Amino acid sequence: MLSSFPHTIWPQIHWNWFCLLLILAPLNWTLEIYKWRSLSPPLLGIPFFTWFRVFLAGMAAALFSPNRTGEWIGRILSLPQKLRWTLGTSAMVGSLAQLCATLVGGALAWEYWVPDSVFPSYLLPFRWAIRLIGLSLLVFFLLKLPLAIRKTYRWAPNRFKNQLKKAGRGIRPNNWLSGLRWAFLRYLVFLMQWYIGLQTLGINLPLYLVFPAVAFIFFGNALLPSFAFTELASRGSLSVLFLGKIGIAPAHALLVSTLLWLINLALPAIPGFYFLLKNPPKE
């Protein structure tokens, strides 16, 4: 695959699209912060820059952790001691909200892209009933998940029960729905980034082809256990597979995947290392 990489592609980059891609990156980060804030208790009085600083520290820690679990740990370590339980819990719930958006997007892509022939012949008459049941279970899961999270303190060690119970009080259905809205909006920005990334390379395909292919990439990447560094390879492989289904050459798929990895993860991680290594405030 690398032997066929088009080394002459750089002069062909559409820089106006590339600039738009860079503009969307801070929007992506800002939506993540608003999602986190919406899932946190109100009236904490934390300035936006503090949220942003802690978010960057989490991105730095995510580079060295499986499936970006270090993002949550990095945020906790960069928070004052008194806020770690509360905001750490809301950060974890925010990650679950983003995972829900990824799963829903993957399910919609499946419905759009995968034909009915994948059903065994004896299930074809019931395919819409199966879809309806699956949709109902998904909606039930999305609505009941915050209640389940609030009850997790029951299974925690005794020394952590009180802290978890207190931290979980801020997780309410209204907060959860607000967090889901921000998560789906951020997911849409992710999809647009891939579309614009392809436009940057001069690949002009309609949205209805790009979005399902990218949704499958996100879905597969969420299911594959990987570190952020190895995610670059796994996501590249998934990009070659699914973008290839819509006629994109492997080298172009690998290049756009790498470009977006650098913008969305590596770029915020660079200043994040400074905040991660810096001692958090005492209060």
For each residue, the residues with C-beta under 8 A, 3 or more apart:
1: 4 5 240 250 251 254
2: 5 251
3:
4: 1 249 250 251
5: 1 2 251 254 255
6: 9 249 251 252
7: 10
8: 11 12
9: 6 12 13 201 251 252 255
10: 7 13
11: 8
12: 8 9 201 202
13: 9 10 18 200 201 202
14: 17 18 199 200 201 202
15: 18 19
16: 19 20
17: 14 20 21 196 199 200
18: 13 14 15 21 22 200
19: 15 16 22 23
20: 16 17 23 24 196
21: 17 18 24 25 193 196 197 200 259 263
22: 18 19 25 263
23: 19 20 26 27
24: 20 21 27 28 189 192 193 196
25: 21 22 28 29 193 263 264 267 268
26: 23 29 30
27: 23 24 30 31 189
28: 24 25 31 32 186 189 190 193 264
29: 25 26 32 33 52 55 268
30: 26 27 33 34
31: 27 28 34 35 182 185 186 189
32: 28 29 35 36 55 94 182 186
33: 29 30 36 37 48 51 52 55
34: 30 31 37 38 182
35: 31 32 38 39 94 97 98 179 182 183 186
36: 32 33 39 40 51 55 87 90 91 94
37: 33 34 40 51
38: 34 35 175 178 179 181 182
39: 35 36 90 93 94 97 170 171 175 176 178 179
40: 36 37 44 86 87 90 170
41: 44 86 90 169 170
42:
43:
44: 40 41 83
45:
46: 50 51 83
47: 50 51
48: 33 51 52
49: 52 53
50: 46 47 53 54
51: 33 36 37 46 47 48 54 55
52: 29 33 48 49 55 56
53: 49 50 56 57 78 275
54: 50 51 57 58 75 78 79 87 275
55: 29 32 33 36 51 52 58 59 75 268 272
56: 52 53 59 60 268 269 271 272 275
57: 53 54 60 61 74 75 77 78 272 275 276
58: 54 55 61 62 70 71 72 73 74 75 78 91 272
59: 55 56 62 63 71 74 265 268 269 272
60: 56 57 63 74 268 269 270 272 273 275 276
61: 57 58 64 65 70 71 73 74 75 77 272 276
62: 58 59 65 68 69 70 71 74 228 265 269
63: 59 60 70 227 228 229 265 266 269
64: 61 70 227 228 229
65: 61 62 68 69 70 71 73 227 228
66: 69 225 226 227
67: 222 225 226
68: 62 65 71 95 228 231
69: 62 65 66 72 73
70: 58 61 62 63 64 65 73 74 228
71: 58 59 61 62 65 68 74 75 91 95
72: 58 69 75 76 88 91 92 95
73: 58 61 65 69 70 76 77
74: 57 58 59 60 61 62 70 71 77 78 272 276
75: 54 55 57 58 61 71 72 78 79 87 88 91
76: 72 73 79 84 87 88 91
77: 57 61 73 74 276 280
78: 53 54 57 58 74 75 275 276 278 280
79: 54 75 76 83 84 87 88 280
80: 83 84 280 281 282 283
81: 84 280 282
82: 283
83: 44 46 79 80 86 87
84: 76 79 80 81 87 88
85: 88 89 163 164 166 167
86: 40 41 83 89 90 166 167 170
87: 36 40 54 75 76 79 83 84 90 91
88: 72 75 76 79 84 85 91 92 167
89: 85 86 92 93 149 164 167 168 170 171
90: 36 39 40 41 86 87 93 94 170 171
91: 36 58 71 72 75 76 87 88 94 95
92: 72 88 89 95 96
93: 39 89 90 96 97 146 149 171 176 179
94: 32 35 36 39 90 91 97 98 179 183
95: 68 71 72 91 92 98 99
96: 92 93 99 100 145 149
97: 35 39 93 94 100 101 176 179 180 182 183
98: 35 94 95 101 102 183 186 187
99: 95 96 102 103 222
100: 96 97 103 104 141 142 145 180 183
101: 97 98 104 105 180 183 184 186 187
102: 98 99 105 106 187 218 219 222
103: 99 100 106 107 138 219 222
104: 100 101 107 108 138 184
105: 101 102 108 109 187 191 215 218 219
106: 102 103 109 110 215 216 218 219 222
107: 103 104 110 111 134 138
108: 104 105 111 112 212 215
109: 105 106 112 113 211 212 213 215 216 219
110: 106 107 113 114 216
111: 107 108 114 131
112: 108 109 208 212
113: 109 110 212 213 216
114: 110 111 118
115: 118
116: 119 124 127
117:
118: 114 115
119: 116 123 124 127 130
120: 123 124
121: 124
122:
123: 119 120 126 127 130
124: 116 119 120 121 127
125:
126: 123 129 130
127: 116 119 123 124 130 131
128: 131 132
129: 126 132 133
130: 119 123 126 127 133 134
131: 111 127 128 134 135
132: 128 129 135 136
133: 129 130 136 137
134: 107 130 131 137 138
135: 131 132 138 139
136: 132 133 139 140
137: 133 134 140 141
138: 103 104 107 134 135 141 142
139: 135 136 142 143
140: 136 137 143 144
141: 100 137 138 144 145
142: 100 138 139 145 180
143: 139 140 173
144: 140 141 147 148
145: 96 100 141 142 148 149 176
146: 93 149 150 171 172 173 175 176
147: 144 150 151 173
148: 144 145 151 152
149: 89 93 96 145 146 152 168 171
150: 146 147 153 168 169 171
151: 147 148 154 168
152: 148 149 155 156 164 168
153: 150 156 160 161 164 165 168
154: 151 161
155: 152
156: 152 153 160 161 164
157: 160 161
158: 161
159:
160: 153 156 157 163 164
161: 153 154 156 157 158 164 165
162: 165 166
163: 85 160 166 167
164: 85 89 152 153 156 160 161 167 168
165: 153 161 162 168 169
166: 85 86 162 163 169
167: 85 86 88 89 163 164 170
168: 89 149 150 151 152 153 164 165 171
169: 41 150 165 166
170: 39 40 41 86 89 90 167 175
171: 39 89 90 93 146 149 150 168 175 176
172: 146 175 176
173: 143 146 147 176 177
174: 177 178
175: 38 39 146 170 171 172 178 179
176: 39 93 97 145 146 171 172 173 179 180
177: 173 174 180 181
178: 38 39 174 175 181 182
179: 35 38 39 93 94 97 175 176 182 183
180: 97 100 101 142 176 177 183 184
181: 38 177 178 184 185
182: 31 32 34 35 38 97 178 179 185 186
183: 35 94 97 98 100 101 179 180 186 187
184: 101 104 180 181 187 188
185: 31 181 182 188 189
186: 28 31 32 35 98 101 182 183 189 190
187: 98 101 102 105 183 184 190 191 218
188: 184 185 191 192
189: 24 27 28 31 185 186 192 193
190: 28 186 187 193 194 214 218 264
191: 105 187 188 194 195 210 211 214 215
192: 24 188 189 195 196
193: 21 24 25 28 189 190 196 197 260 263 264
194: 190 191 197 198 210 214 217 256 260
195: 191 192 198 199 207 210 211 214
196: 17 20 21 24 192 193 199 200
197: 21 193 194 200 201 256 259 260
198: 194 195 201 203 204 205 210 248 252 256
199: 14 17 195 196 202 203 204
200: 13 14 17 18 21 196 197 256 259
201: 9 12 13 14 197 198 252 255 256
202: 12 13 14 199
203: 198 199 248 252 256
204: 198 199
205: 198 209 210 246 247 248
206: 209 210
207: 195 210 211
208: 112 211 212
209: 205 206 212 213 246
210: 191 194 195 198 205 206 207 213 214 246
211: 109 191 195 207 208 214 215
212: 108 109 112 113 208 209 215 216
213: 109 113 209 210 216 217 242 243 245 246
214: 190 191 194 195 210 211 217 218 242 243
215: 105 106 108 109 191 211 212 218 219
216: 106 109 110 113 212 213 219 220 238 242
217: 194 213 214 220 221 235 238 239 242 243 257
218: 102 105 106 187 190 214 215 221 222
219: 102 103 105 106 109 215 216 222 223
220: 216 217 223 224 238 242
221: 217 218 224 226 231 234 235 238
222: 67 99 102 103 106 218 219
223: 219 220
224: 220 221 234 238
225: 66 67
226: 66 67 221 230 231 234
227: 63 64 65 66 230 231
228: 62 63 64 65 68 70 231 232 265
229: 63 64 232
230: 226 227 233 234
231: 68 221 226 227 228 234 235 261
232: 228 229 235 236 257 258 261
233: 230 236 237
234: 221 224 226 230 231 237 238
235: 217 221 231 232 238 239 257 261
236: 232 233 239 240 253 254 257 258
237: 233 234 240 241
238: 216 217 220 221 224 234 235 241 242
239: 217 235 236 242 243 253 254 256 257
240: 1 236 237 243 244 250 253 254
241: 237 238 244 245
242: 213 214 216 217 220 238 239 245 246
243: 213 214 217 239 240 246 248 252 253 256
244: 240 241 247 248 249 250 253
245: 213 241 242
246: 205 209 210 213 242 243
247: 205 244
248: 198 203 205 243 244 252 253
249: 4 6 244 252 253
250: 1 4 240 244 253 254
251: 1 2 4 5 6 9 254 255
252: 6 9 198 201 203 243 248 249 255 256
253: 236 239 240 243 244 248 249 250 256 257
254: 1 5 236 239 240 250 251 257 258
255: 5 9 201 251 252 258 259
256: 194 197 198 200 201 203 239 243 252 253 259 260
257: 217 232 235 236 239 253 254 260 261
258: 232 236 254 255 261 262
259: 21 197 200 255 256 262 263
260: 193 194 197 256 257 263 264
261: 231 232 235 257 258 264 265 266
262: 258 259 265 266 267
263: 21 22 25 193 259 260 266 267
264: 25 28 190 193 260 261 267 268
265: 59 62 63 228 261 262 268 269
266: 63 261 262 263 269 270
267: 25 262 263 264 270
268: 25 29 55 56 59 60 264 265 271 272
269: 56 59 60 62 63 265 266 272 273
270: 60 266 267 273
271: 56 268 274 275
272: 55 56 57 58 59 60 61 74 268 269 275 276
273: 60 269 270 276 277
274: 271 277 278
275: 53 54 56 57 60 78 271 272 278
276: 57 60 61 74 77 78 272 273
277: 273 274
278: 78 274 275
279:
280: 77 78 79 80 81
281: 80
282: 80 81
283: 80 82
